[in-house]
């Protein structure tokens, strides 16, 4: 999913955050909680694209939704790289597990 250069950027971001904020359990907790904030921003942008709130109307664009989705991905990658030395392997294994479950015909009992 992420290439070598992208994972390098992610691990550089983790090193930068570690140097500024440390890497305590509290700091890792906050990095994980940051995902909730970013997910909320995606939801807000999508609601703004479809104009779901009649009081506000259309307030966002599709590029803003895309930007917020990338923020979620980067935030998740940083959190993952904060809790494992090999985030690429963890991601690859999980993607393989998801693909196998979805692409394998379900057994019928």
Backbone atoms as SQL, in Angstrom:
CREATE TABLE atoms (id INTEGER PRIMARY KEY, chain TEXT, resi INTEGER, resn TEXT, atom TEXT, x REAL, y REAL, z REAL);
INSERT INTO atoms VALUES
  (1, 'A', 1, 'UNK', 'N', 0.833, -1.182, 0.000),
  (2, 'A', 1, 'UNK', 'CA', 0.000, 0.000, 0.000),
  (3, 'A', 1, 'UNK', 'C', 0.880, 1.249, 0.000),
  (4, 'A', 2, 'UNK', 'N', 1.747, 1.370, 0.969),
  (5, 'A', 2, 'UNK', 'CA', 2.710, 2.463, 0.981),
  (6, 'A', 2, 'UNK', 'C', 4.035, 1.941, 0.455),
  (7, 'A', 3, 'UNK', 'N', 4.691, 2.766, -0.344),
  (8, 'A', 3, 'UNK', 'CA', 5.990, 2.377, -0.866),
  (9, 'A', 3, 'UNK', 'C', 7.101, 2.661, 0.126),
  (10, 'A', 4, 'UNK', 'N', 8.289, 2.233, -0.236),
  (11, 'A', 4, 'UNK', 'CA', 9.454, 2.401, 0.638),
  (12, 'A', 4, 'UNK', 'C', 9.695, 3.864, 0.988),
  (13, 'A', 5, 'UNK', 'N', 9.620, 4.747, 0.006),
  (14, 'A', 5, 'UNK', 'CA', 9.845, 6.180, 0.259),
  (15, 'A', 5, 'UNK', 'C', 8.775, 6.754, 1.187),
  (16, 'A', 6, 'UNK', 'N', 7.541, 6.279, 1.017),
  (17, 'A', 6, 'UNK', 'CA', 6.458, 6.767, 1.880),
  (18, 'A', 6, 'UNK', 'C', 6.645, 6.291, 3.320),
  (19, 'A', 7, 'UNK', 'N', 7.035, 5.022, 3.489),
  (20, 'A', 7, 'UNK', 'CA', 7.299, 4.529, 4.844),
  (21, 'A', 7, 'UNK', 'C', 8.479, 5.270, 5.459),
  (22, 'A', 8, 'UNK', 'N', 9.472, 5.627, 4.653),
  (23, 'A', 8, 'UNK', 'CA', 10.618, 6.404, 5.155),
  (24, 'A', 8, 'UNK', 'C', 10.122, 7.742, 5.693),
  (25, 'A', 9, 'UNK', 'N', 9.226, 8.397, 4.949),
  (26, 'A', 9, 'UNK', 'CA', 8.661, 9.662, 5.415),
  (27, 'A', 9, 'UNK', 'C', 7.904, 9.463, 6.719),
  (28, 'A', 10, 'UNK', 'N', 7.113, 8.400, 6.796),
  (29, 'A', 10, 'UNK', 'CA', 6.361, 8.115, 8.019),
  (30, 'A', 10, 'UNK', 'C', 7.302, 7.898, 9.197),
  (31, 'A', 11, 'UNK', 'N', 8.342, 7.092, 9.013),
  (32, 'A', 11, 'UNK', 'CA', 9.263, 6.845, 10.132),
  (33, 'A', 11, 'UNK', 'C', 10.043, 8.106, 10.491),
  (34, 'A', 12, 'UNK', 'N', 10.313, 8.957, 9.519),
  (35, 'A', 12, 'UNK', 'CA', 10.928, 10.254, 9.818),
  (36, 'A', 12, 'UNK', 'C', 9.981, 11.113, 10.659),
  (37, 'A', 13, 'UNK', 'N', 8.693, 11.077, 10.325),
  (38, 'A', 13, 'UNK', 'CA', 7.714, 11.825, 11.120),
  (39, 'A', 13, 'UNK', 'C', 7.653, 11.297, 12.547),
  (40, 'A', 14, 'UNK', 'N', 7.698, 9.980, 12.701),
  (41, 'A', 14, 'UNK', 'CA', 7.692, 9.386, 14.043),
  (42, 'A', 14, 'UNK', 'C', 8.928, 9.830, 14.818),
  (43, 'A', 15, 'UNK', 'N', 10.091, 9.793, 14.179),
  (44, 'A', 15, 'UNK', 'CA', 11.326, 10.226, 14.845),
  (45, 'A', 15, 'UNK', 'C', 11.230, 11.696, 15.252),
  (46, 'A', 16, 'UNK', 'N', 10.659, 12.514, 14.380),
  (47, 'A', 16, 'UNK', 'CA', 10.488, 13.944, 14.678),
  (48, 'A', 16, 'UNK', 'C', 9.555, 14.129, 15.868),
  (49, 'A', 17, 'UNK', 'N', 8.405, 13.422, 15.853),
  (50, 'A', 17, 'UNK', 'CA', 7.475, 13.518, 16.979),
  (51, 'A', 17, 'UNK', 'C', 8.113, 13.017, 18.269),
  (52, 'A', 18, 'UNK', 'N', 8.845, 11.895, 18.178),
  (53, 'A', 18, 'UNK', 'CA', 9.525, 11.356, 19.358),
  (54, 'A', 18, 'UNK', 'C', 10.501, 12.379, 19.941),
  (55, 'A', 19, 'UNK', 'N', 11.207, 13.091, 19.069),
  (56, 'A', 19, 'UNK', 'CA', 12.210, 14.051, 19.540),
  (57, 'A', 19, 'UNK', 'C', 11.558, 15.264, 20.211),
  (58, 'A', 20, 'UNK', 'N', 10.357, 15.596, 19.801),
  (59, 'A', 20, 'UNK', 'CA', 9.667, 16.757, 20.366),
  (60, 'A', 20, 'UNK', 'C', 8.799, 16.373, 21.564),
  (61, 'A', 21, 'UNK', 'N', 8.028, 15.287, 21.407),
  (62, 'A', 21, 'UNK', 'CA', 7.031, 14.920, 22.408),
  (63, 'A', 21, 'UNK', 'C', 7.396, 13.698, 23.236),
  (64, 'A', 22, 'UNK', 'N', 8.490, 13.038, 22.871),
  (65, 'A', 22, 'UNK', 'CA', 8.825, 11.791, 23.541),
  (66, 'A', 22, 'UNK', 'C', 7.993, 10.660, 22.960),
  (67, 'A', 23, 'UNK', 'N', 8.125, 9.493, 23.562),
  (68, 'A', 23, 'UNK', 'CA', 7.374, 8.332, 23.055),
  (69, 'A', 23, 'UNK', 'C', 6.788, 7.539, 24.216),
  (70, 'A', 24, 'UNK', 'N', 6.290, 8.264, 25.201),
  (71, 'A', 24, 'UNK', 'CA', 5.664, 7.631, 26.357),
  (72, 'A', 24, 'UNK', 'C', 4.339, 6.976, 25.950),
  (73, 'A', 25, 'UNK', 'N', 3.806, 6.198, 26.846),
  (74, 'A', 25, 'UNK', 'CA', 2.504, 5.580, 26.590),
  (75, 'A', 25, 'UNK', 'C', 1.444, 6.652, 26.361),
  (76, 'A', 26, 'UNK', 'N', 1.522, 7.742, 27.112),
  (77, 'A', 26, 'UNK', 'CA', 0.572, 8.844, 26.931),
  (78, 'A', 26, 'UNK', 'C', 0.700, 9.441, 25.531),
  (79, 'A', 27, 'UNK', 'N', 1.916, 9.639, 25.067),
  (80, 'A', 27, 'UNK', 'CA', 2.135, 10.191, 23.725),
  (81, 'A', 27, 'UNK', 'C', 1.580, 9.252, 22.653),
  (82, 'A', 28, 'UNK', 'N', 1.835, 7.956, 22.796),
  (83, 'A', 28, 'UNK', 'CA', 1.314, 6.986, 21.834),
  (84, 'A', 28, 'UNK', 'C', -0.213, 6.998, 21.863),
  (85, 'A', 29, 'UNK', 'N', -0.795, 7.095, 23.054),
  (86, 'A', 29, 'UNK', 'CA', -2.252, 7.181, 23.187),
  (87, 'A', 29, 'UNK', 'C', -2.780, 8.386, 22.418),
  (88, 'A', 30, 'UNK', 'N', -2.124, 9.511, 22.548),
  (89, 'A', 30, 'UNK', 'CA', -2.570, 10.718, 21.849),
  (90, 'A', 30, 'UNK', 'C', -2.435, 10.567, 20.336),
  (91, 'A', 31, 'UNK', 'N', -1.397, 9.883, 19.869),
  (92, 'A', 31, 'UNK', 'CA', -1.253, 9.648, 18.426),
  (93, 'A', 31, 'UNK', 'C', -2.393, 8.777, 17.913),
  (94, 'A', 32, 'UNK', 'N', -2.791, 7.811, 18.714),
  (95, 'A', 32, 'UNK', 'CA', -3.908, 6.942, 18.319),
  (96, 'A', 32, 'UNK', 'C', -5.223, 7.723, 18.368),
  (97, 'A', 33, 'UNK', 'N', -5.418, 8.521, 19.397),
  (98, 'A', 33, 'UNK', 'CA', -6.636, 9.330, 19.495),
  (99, 'A', 33, 'UNK', 'C', -6.730, 10.356, 18.371),
  (100, 'A', 34, 'UNK', 'N', -5.602, 10.787, 17.852),
  (101, 'A', 34, 'UNK', 'CA', -5.578, 11.739, 16.735),
  (102, 'A', 34, 'UNK', 'C', -6.346, 11.188, 15.533),
  (103, 'A', 35, 'UNK', 'N', -6.398, 9.860, 15.409),
  (104, 'A', 35, 'UNK', 'CA', -7.166, 9.243, 14.323),
  (105, 'A', 35, 'UNK', 'C', -8.643, 9.625, 14.396),
  (106, 'A', 36, 'UNK', 'N', -9.178, 9.670, 15.595),
  (107, 'A', 36, 'UNK', 'CA', -10.582, 10.043, 15.767),
  (108, 'A', 36, 'UNK', 'C', -10.811, 11.466, 15.287),
  (109, 'A', 37, 'UNK', 'N', -9.917, 12.356, 15.636),
  (110, 'A', 37, 'UNK', 'CA', -10.032, 13.738, 15.184),
  (111, 'A', 37, 'UNK', 'C', -10.012, 13.813, 13.662),
  (112, 'A', 38, 'UNK', 'N', -9.055, 13.116, 13.054),
  (113, 'A', 38, 'UNK', 'CA', -8.932, 13.159, 11.596),
  (114, 'A', 38, 'UNK', 'C', -10.150, 12.536, 10.913),
  (115, 'A', 39, 'UNK', 'N', -10.664, 11.438, 11.476),
  (116, 'A', 39, 'UNK', 'CA', -11.864, 10.806, 10.911),
  (117, 'A', 39, 'UNK', 'C', -13.054, 11.764, 10.975),
  (118, 'A', 40, 'UNK', 'N', -13.148, 12.502, 12.052),
  (119, 'A', 40, 'UNK', 'CA', -14.209, 13.505, 12.176),
  (120, 'A', 40, 'UNK', 'C', -14.096, 14.584, 11.116),
  (121, 'A', 41, 'UNK', 'N', -12.880, 14.949, 10.776),
  (122, 'A', 41, 'UNK', 'CA', -12.674, 15.962, 9.740),
  (123, 'A', 41, 'UNK', 'C', -13.082, 15.436, 8.370),
  (124, 'A', 42, 'UNK', 'N', -12.846, 14.144, 8.111),
  (125, 'A', 42, 'UNK', 'CA', -13.315, 13.544, 6.854),
  (126, 'A', 42, 'UNK', 'C', -14.836, 13.582, 6.803),
  (127, 'A', 43, 'UNK', 'N', -15.467, 13.192, 7.902),
  (128, 'A', 43, 'UNK', 'CA', -16.933, 13.196, 7.955),
  (129, 'A', 43, 'UNK', 'C', -17.473, 14.602, 7.724),
  (130, 'A', 44, 'UNK', 'N', -16.874, 15.580, 8.356),
  (131, 'A', 44, 'UNK', 'CA', -17.308, 16.963, 8.189),
  (132, 'A', 44, 'UNK', 'C', -17.165, 17.409, 6.738),
  (133, 'A', 45, 'UNK', 'N', -16.049, 17.061, 6.114),
  (134, 'A', 45, 'UNK', 'CA', -15.829, 17.445, 4.722),
  (135, 'A', 45, 'UNK', 'C', -16.847, 16.766, 3.808),
  (136, 'A', 46, 'UNK', 'N', -17.113, 15.471, 4.037),
  (137, 'A', 46, 'UNK', 'CA', -18.076, 14.758, 3.186),
  (138, 'A', 46, 'UNK', 'C', -19.480, 15.338, 3.350),
  (139, 'A', 47, 'UNK', 'N', -19.872, 15.601, 4.592),
  (140, 'A', 47, 'UNK', 'CA', -21.173, 16.241, 4.842),
  (141, 'A', 47, 'UNK', 'C', -21.238, 17.570, 4.107),
  (142, 'A', 48, 'UNK', 'N', -20.108, 18.282, 4.085),
  (143, 'A', 48, 'UNK', 'CA', -20.054, 19.557, 3.376),
  (144, 'A', 48, 'UNK', 'C', -20.117, 19.405, 1.863),
  (145, 'A', 49, 'UNK', 'N', -19.604, 18.321, 1.334),
  (146, 'A', 49, 'UNK', 'CA', -19.662, 18.077, -0.118),
  (147, 'A', 49, 'UNK', 'C', -21.095, 17.779, -0.553),
  (148, 'A', 50, 'UNK', 'N', -21.773, 16.926, 0.215),
  (149, 'A', 50, 'UNK', 'CA', -23.127, 16.534, -0.190),
  (150, 'A', 50, 'UNK', 'C', -24.189, 17.534, 0.274),
  (151, 'A', 51, 'UNK', 'N', -23.790, 18.523, 1.055),
  (152, 'A', 51, 'UNK', 'CA', -24.729, 19.547, 1.498),
  (153, 'A', 51, 'UNK', 'C', -25.785, 19.003, 2.448),
  (154, 'A', 52, 'UNK', 'N', -25.418, 18.029, 3.247),
  (155, 'A', 52, 'UNK', 'CA', -26.365, 17.355, 4.134),
  (156, 'A', 52, 'UNK', 'C', -26.959, 18.297, 5.165),
  (157, 'A', 53, 'UNK', 'N', -26.212, 19.278, 5.604),
  (158, 'A', 53, 'UNK', 'CA', -26.722, 20.219, 6.604),
  (159, 'A', 53, 'UNK', 'C', -27.421, 21.360, 5.864),
  (160, 'A', 54, 'UNK', 'N', -28.760, 21.396, 5.893),
  (161, 'A', 54, 'UNK', 'CA', -29.472, 22.424, 5.124),
  (162, 'A', 54, 'UNK', 'C', -29.194, 23.847, 5.599),
  (163, 'A', 55, 'UNK', 'N', -28.790, 23.985, 6.827),
  (164, 'A', 55, 'UNK', 'CA', -28.470, 25.315, 7.344),
  (165, 'A', 55, 'UNK', 'C', -27.197, 25.858, 6.715),
  (166, 'A', 56, 'UNK', 'N', -26.244, 24.942, 6.404),
  (167, 'A', 56, 'UNK', 'CA', -24.948, 25.363, 5.863),
  (168, 'A', 56, 'UNK', 'C', -24.837, 25.162, 4.364),
  (169, 'A', 57, 'UNK', 'N', -25.516, 24.150, 3.829),
  (170, 'A', 57, 'UNK', 'CA', -25.423, 23.863, 2.401),
  (171, 'A', 57, 'UNK', 'C', -24.082, 23.220, 2.055),
  (172, 'A', 58, 'UNK', 'N', -23.653, 23.379, 0.818),
  (173, 'A', 58, 'UNK', 'CA', -22.390, 22.819, 0.349),
  (174, 'A', 58, 'UNK', 'C', -21.248, 23.709, 0.846),
  (175, 'A', 59, 'UNK', 'N', -20.360, 23.108, 1.627),
  (176, 'A', 59, 'UNK', 'CA', -19.288, 23.893, 2.254),
  (177, 'A', 59, 'UNK', 'C', -17.892, 23.370, 1.920),
  (178, 'A', 60, 'UNK', 'N', -17.808, 22.189, 1.303),
  (179, 'A', 60, 'UNK', 'CA', -16.516, 21.577, 1.023),
  (180, 'A', 60, 'UNK', 'C', -16.475, 21.067, -0.412),
  (181, 'A', 61, 'UNK', 'N', -15.271, 20.735, -0.855),
  (182, 'A', 61, 'UNK', 'CA', -15.064, 20.203, -2.196),
  (183, 'A', 61, 'UNK', 'C', -14.511, 18.783, -2.098),
  (184, 'A', 62, 'UNK', 'N', -14.585, 18.053, -3.213),
  (185, 'A', 62, 'UNK', 'CA', -14.039, 16.698, -3.230),
  (186, 'A', 62, 'UNK', 'C', -12.531, 16.695, -2.937),
  (187, 'A', 63, 'UNK', 'N', -11.746, 17.642, -3.476),
  (188, 'A', 63, 'UNK', 'CA', -10.326, 17.660, -3.094),
  (189, 'A', 63, 'UNK', 'C', -10.114, 17.818, -1.589),
  (190, 'A', 64, 'UNK', 'N', -11.004, 18.513, -0.904),
  (191, 'A', 64, 'UNK', 'CA', -10.878, 18.629, 0.548),
  (192, 'A', 64, 'UNK', 'C', -11.158, 17.285, 1.222),
  (193, 'A', 65, 'UNK', 'N', -12.130, 16.540, 0.712),
  (194, 'A', 65, 'UNK', 'CA', -12.399, 15.202, 1.246),
  (195, 'A', 65, 'UNK', 'C', -11.174, 14.326, 1.043),
  (196, 'A', 66, 'UNK', 'N', -10.614, 14.365, -0.159),
  (197, 'A', 66, 'UNK', 'CA', -9.427, 13.568, -0.467),
  (198, 'A', 66, 'UNK', 'C', -8.276, 13.933, 0.465),
  (199, 'A', 67, 'UNK', 'N', -8.078, 15.218, 0.694),
  (200, 'A', 67, 'UNK', 'CA', -7.007, 15.686, 1.580),
  (201, 'A', 67, 'UNK', 'C', -7.208, 15.152, 3.000),
  (202, 'A', 68, 'UNK', 'N', -8.446, 15.184, 3.464),
  (203, 'A', 68, 'UNK', 'CA', -8.742, 14.686, 4.813),
  (204, 'A', 68, 'UNK', 'C', -8.542, 13.173, 4.902),
  (205, 'A', 69, 'UNK', 'N', -8.896, 12.450, 3.834),
  (206, 'A', 69, 'UNK', 'CA', -8.658, 10.999, 3.833),
  (207, 'A', 69, 'UNK', 'C', -7.166, 10.690, 3.918),
  (208, 'A', 70, 'UNK', 'N', -6.358, 11.461, 3.218),
  (209, 'A', 70, 'UNK', 'CA', -4.908, 11.264, 3.297),
  (210, 'A', 70, 'UNK', 'C', -4.412, 11.576, 4.705),
  (211, 'A', 71, 'UNK', 'N', -4.968, 12.610, 5.331),
  (212, 'A', 71, 'UNK', 'CA', -4.587, 12.899, 6.720),
  (213, 'A', 71, 'UNK', 'C', -4.864, 11.698, 7.620),
  (214, 'A', 72, 'UNK', 'N', -6.000, 11.025, 7.409),
  (215, 'A', 72, 'UNK', 'CA', -6.324, 9.829, 8.192),
  (216, 'A', 72, 'UNK', 'C', -5.284, 8.745, 7.932),
  (217, 'A', 73, 'UNK', 'N', -4.951, 8.527, 6.666),
  (218, 'A', 73, 'UNK', 'CA', -3.983, 7.489, 6.317),
  (219, 'A', 73, 'UNK', 'C', -2.616, 7.768, 6.942),
  (220, 'A', 74, 'UNK', 'N', -2.161, 9.008, 6.857),
  (221, 'A', 74, 'UNK', 'CA', -0.854, 9.366, 7.407),
  (222, 'A', 74, 'UNK', 'C', -0.877, 9.241, 8.926),
  (223, 'A', 75, 'UNK', 'N', -1.943, 9.708, 9.540),
  (224, 'A', 75, 'UNK', 'CA', -2.061, 9.618, 10.995),
  (225, 'A', 75, 'UNK', 'C', -2.059, 8.165, 11.452),
  (226, 'A', 76, 'UNK', 'N', -2.757, 7.303, 10.734),
  (227, 'A', 76, 'UNK', 'CA', -2.770, 5.880, 11.065),
  (228, 'A', 76, 'UNK', 'C', -1.390, 5.263, 10.864),
  (229, 'A', 77, 'UNK', 'N', -0.719, 5.638, 9.786),
  (230, 'A', 77, 'UNK', 'CA', 0.619, 5.097, 9.525),
  (231, 'A', 77, 'UNK', 'C', 1.599, 5.537, 10.607),
  (232, 'A', 78, 'UNK', 'N', 1.502, 6.787, 11.034),
  (233, 'A', 78, 'UNK', 'CA', 2.374, 7.280, 12.103),
  (234, 'A', 78, 'UNK', 'C', 2.078, 6.532, 13.405),
  (235, 'A', 79, 'UNK', 'N', 0.808, 6.350, 13.716),
  (236, 'A', 79, 'UNK', 'CA', 0.455, 5.615, 14.936),
  (237, 'A', 79, 'UNK', 'C', 0.966, 4.176, 14.854),
  (238, 'A', 80, 'UNK', 'N', 0.788, 3.547, 13.704),
  (239, 'A', 80, 'UNK', 'CA', 1.269, 2.175, 13.534),
  (240, 'A', 80, 'UNK', 'C', 2.784, 2.100, 13.691),
  (241, 'A', 81, 'UNK', 'N', 3.483, 3.025, 13.058),
  (242, 'A', 81, 'UNK', 'CA', 4.950, 3.038, 13.147),
  (243, 'A', 81, 'UNK', 'C', 5.433, 3.398, 14.542),
  (244, 'A', 82, 'UNK', 'N', 4.543, 3.927, 15.354),
  (245, 'A', 82, 'UNK', 'CA', 4.889, 4.243, 16.743),
  (246, 'A', 82, 'UNK', 'C', 4.778, 3.032, 17.660),
  (247, 'A', 83, 'UNK', 'N', 4.118, 1.971, 17.176),
  (248, 'A', 83, 'UNK', 'CA', 3.918, 0.800, 18.034),
  (249, 'A', 83, 'UNK', 'C', 4.555, -0.469, 17.466),
  (250, 'A', 84, 'UNK', 'N', 5.266, -0.365, 16.342),
  (251, 'A', 84, 'UNK', 'CA', 5.972, -1.507, 15.780),
  (252, 'A', 84, 'UNK', 'C', 7.207, -1.023, 15.025),
  (253, 'A', 85, 'UNK', 'N', 8.228, -1.862, 15.023),
  (254, 'A', 85, 'UNK', 'CA', 9.441, -1.528, 14.273),
  (255, 'A', 85, 'UNK', 'C', 9.307, -1.846, 12.788),
  (256, 'A', 86, 'UNK', 'N', 8.268, -2.581, 12.402),
  (257, 'A', 86, 'UNK', 'CA', 8.096, -2.956, 11.000),
  (258, 'A', 86, 'UNK', 'C', 6.647, -2.735, 10.557),
  (259, 'A', 87, 'UNK', 'N', 6.250, -1.454, 10.463),
  (260, 'A', 87, 'UNK', 'CA', 4.852, -1.170, 10.117),
  (261, 'A', 87, 'UNK', 'C', 4.467, -1.688, 8.732),
  (262, 'A', 88, 'UNK', 'N', 5.402, -1.713, 7.801),
  (263, 'A', 88, 'UNK', 'CA', 5.091, -2.207, 6.459),
  (264, 'A', 88, 'UNK', 'C', 4.693, -3.672, 6.499),
  (265, 'A', 89, 'UNK', 'N', 5.406, -4.470, 7.274),
  (266, 'A', 89, 'UNK', 'CA', 5.083, -5.895, 7.384),
  (267, 'A', 89, 'UNK', 'C', 3.735, -6.099, 8.053),
  (268, 'A', 90, 'UNK', 'N', 3.438, -5.295, 9.062),
  (269, 'A', 90, 'UNK', 'CA', 2.150, -5.403, 9.756),
  (270, 'A', 90, 'UNK', 'C', 1.019, -5.059, 8.789),
  (271, 'A', 91, 'UNK', 'N', 1.188, -3.985, 8.036),
  (272, 'A', 91, 'UNK', 'CA', 0.172, -3.585, 7.061),
  (273, 'A', 91, 'UNK', 'C', 0.007, -4.646, 5.975),
  (274, 'A', 92, 'UNK', 'N', 1.115, -5.131, 5.438),
  (275, 'A', 92, 'UNK', 'CA', 1.050, -6.155, 4.394),
  (276, 'A', 92, 'UNK', 'C', 0.331, -7.403, 4.884),
  (277, 'A', 93, 'UNK', 'N', 0.643, -7.838, 6.108),
  (278, 'A', 93, 'UNK', 'CA', 0.003, -9.034, 6.662),
  (279, 'A', 93, 'UNK', 'C', -1.500, -8.818, 6.832),
  (280, 'A', 94, 'UNK', 'N', -1.885, -7.663, 7.308),
  (281, 'A', 94, 'UNK', 'CA', -3.305, -7.375, 7.511),
  (282, 'A', 94, 'UNK', 'C', -4.034, -7.283, 6.175),
  (283, 'A', 95, 'UNK', 'N', -3.426, -6.636, 5.192),
  (284, 'A', 95, 'UNK', 'CA', -4.047, -6.565, 3.868),
  (285, 'A', 95, 'UNK', 'C', -4.220, -7.948, 3.266),
  (286, 'A', 96, 'UNK', 'N', -3.235, -8.807, 3.429),
  (287, 'A', 96, 'UNK', 'CA', -3.329, -10.177, 2.922),
  (288, 'A', 96, 'UNK', 'C', -4.459, -10.920, 3.619),
  (289, 'A', 97, 'UNK', 'N', -4.591, -10.725, 4.927),
  (290, 'A', 97, 'UNK', 'CA', -5.654, -11.375, 5.693),
  (291, 'A', 97, 'UNK', 'C', -7.024, -10.886, 5.220),
  (292, 'A', 98, 'UNK', 'N', -7.164, -9.600, 5.011),
  (293, 'A', 98, 'UNK', 'CA', -8.438, -9.031, 4.547),
  (294, 'A', 98, 'UNK', 'C', -8.758, -9.542, 3.141),
  (295, 'A', 99, 'UNK', 'N', -7.767, -9.526, 2.273),
  (296, 'A', 99, 'UNK', 'CA', -7.978, -9.988, 0.899),
  (297, 'A', 99, 'UNK', 'C', -8.379, -11.455, 0.876),
  (298, 'A', 100, 'UNK', 'N', -7.718, -12.268, 1.681),
  (299, 'A', 100, 'UNK', 'CA', -8.036, -13.700, 1.710),
  (300, 'A', 100, 'UNK', 'C', -9.469, -13.923, 2.193),
  (301, 'A', 101, 'UNK', 'N', -9.872, -13.180, 3.176),
  (302, 'A', 101, 'UNK', 'CA', -11.226, -13.335, 3.723),
  (303, 'A', 101, 'UNK', 'C', -12.280, -12.863, 2.731),
  (304, 'A', 102, 'UNK', 'N', -11.975, -11.837, 1.982),
  (305, 'A', 102, 'UNK', 'CA', -12.964, -11.254, 1.060),
  (306, 'A', 102, 'UNK', 'C', -12.965, -11.935, -0.301),
  (307, 'A', 103, 'UNK', 'N', -11.825, -12.438, -0.700),
  (308, 'A', 103, 'UNK', 'CA', -11.703, -12.987, -2.049),
  (309, 'A', 103, 'UNK', 'C', -11.879, -14.493, -2.095),
  (310, 'A', 104, 'UNK', 'N', -11.943, -15.139, -0.931),
  (311, 'A', 104, 'UNK', 'CA', -12.152, -16.576, -0.858),
  (312, 'A', 104, 'UNK', 'C', -13.644, -16.827, -0.748),
  (313, 'A', 105, 'UNK', 'N', -14.194, -17.690, -1.585),
  (314, 'A', 105, 'UNK', 'CA', -15.643, -17.975, -1.489),
  (315, 'A', 105, 'UNK', 'C', -15.988, -18.488, -0.096),
  (316, 'A', 106, 'UNK', 'N', -17.079, -18.007, 0.427),
  (317, 'A', 106, 'UNK', 'CA', -17.524, -18.418, 1.753),
  (318, 'A', 106, 'UNK', 'C', -17.955, -19.868, 1.723),
  (319, 'A', 107, 'UNK', 'N', -17.618, -20.571, 2.764),
  (320, 'A', 107, 'UNK', 'CA', -18.050, -21.975, 2.846),
  (321, 'A', 107, 'UNK', 'C', -19.498, -21.985, 3.329),
  (322, 'A', 108, 'UNK', 'N', -20.242, -22.927, 2.831),
  (323, 'A', 108, 'UNK', 'CA', -21.649, -23.068, 3.226),
  (324, 'A', 108, 'UNK', 'C', -21.788, -24.294, 4.105),
  (325, 'A', 109, 'UNK', 'N', -22.487, -24.132, 5.206),
  (326, 'A', 109, 'UNK', 'CA', -22.666, -25.247, 6.138),
  (327, 'A', 109, 'UNK', 'C', -23.943, -25.958, 5.854);
